[in-house]
Amino acid sequence: MNGKKLLLCSIVFLLMMMIPLSHFDTVQKSEAFSPRVLQKGSTGDDVIELQSRLQYLGFYNGKIDGLFGWGTYWAVRNFQYEYSLNVDGLVGSETKAKLEKASQFNKQWVHEQLRSGREFTYYGGTPLDKQTKKKDTGGTGQQKNNQQQNNQQQNNQQQNQGNQGNDDTPPEPTSVNVPSGYSQNDIKLLANAVYGEARGESYVGQVAVAAVILNRVESPTFPNTVSGVIFEPRAFTAVSDGQIWLTPNDQAKDAVVDALNGMDPTGEALYYFNPATATSDWIWSRPQIKKIGKHIFCK
């Protein structure tokens, strides 16, 4: 009798242990995304997660709204390209798995921001308490510091001129004001790149090349410095073949200054290519904005 009771108690104990273990296993295996394939036109919470994960990695800088539009579509394609996936703009199991592995998603926090009607960013490496308003696009910290220094230099120059009165003594020399807070080294490097990439193009075509570089500096998808953008691997032919080190002419320098002061004939393009020499299928897939000279400019 004692043996039977012991056996029965053992069975009951094992059954009780299996219930919570089974429940725990189910919770752990719950999927982050829904099973459906996401594509342009899709809506819902899983699109919110998709946009959040893409923005966390820097591929998407649009509004997180749960609407799979063109911005989300091209962000998906860029992610697929960078992670060696099939570039089709469709978010199936393989793309979802890569996104889950490469990014983080705080569902509760993101949905709280949306319910509160807040505008926010969701870039990786930035604390959540710093992401409750739009990403500041006023330039990088270095650019702002440079601008503050330039403003101070201008103030000092004005004070020197005001204190001179009838004194014929020339004012102390000051640094030339740099448009948009970029350094003289940035301007020189930009001129080198423009001359190396587009010295055979019209003046507008040269401004366009400079504008693309500056658009990349301001985009979260690219490095946030002029040198970082220009020397990014395989980004510019002039770097690969050494023409970046040719001495730029005055036209290239003027084109850079115009671009720094806001001239952008490309319509905010991030890419350009020469259709006569381009061999990448991917660059042809970019949405084209316009053609200027020999270059096609794309988003």
Secondary structure, DSSP 4 states (H G I P E B T S, - for coil): -HHHHHHHHHHHHHHHHHHHHHHHHHHHT--SS-SSPB-TT-BSHHHHHHHHHHHHTTS--S--SSB--HHHHHHHHHHHHHTT---SS-B-HHHHHHHHHH----HHHHHHHHHTT------TTS-GGG-SSPPP-S--HHHHHHHHHHHHHHHHHHHHHHHHTT--SPPPP-PPPPGGG--HHHHHHHHHHHHHHHTTS-HHHHHHHHHHHHHHHHSTTS-SSHHHHHTSTTS-HHHHSSGGGSPP-HHHHHHHHHHHTT--TTSS-SEEE-TTT---HHHHHSPEEEEETTEEEE-
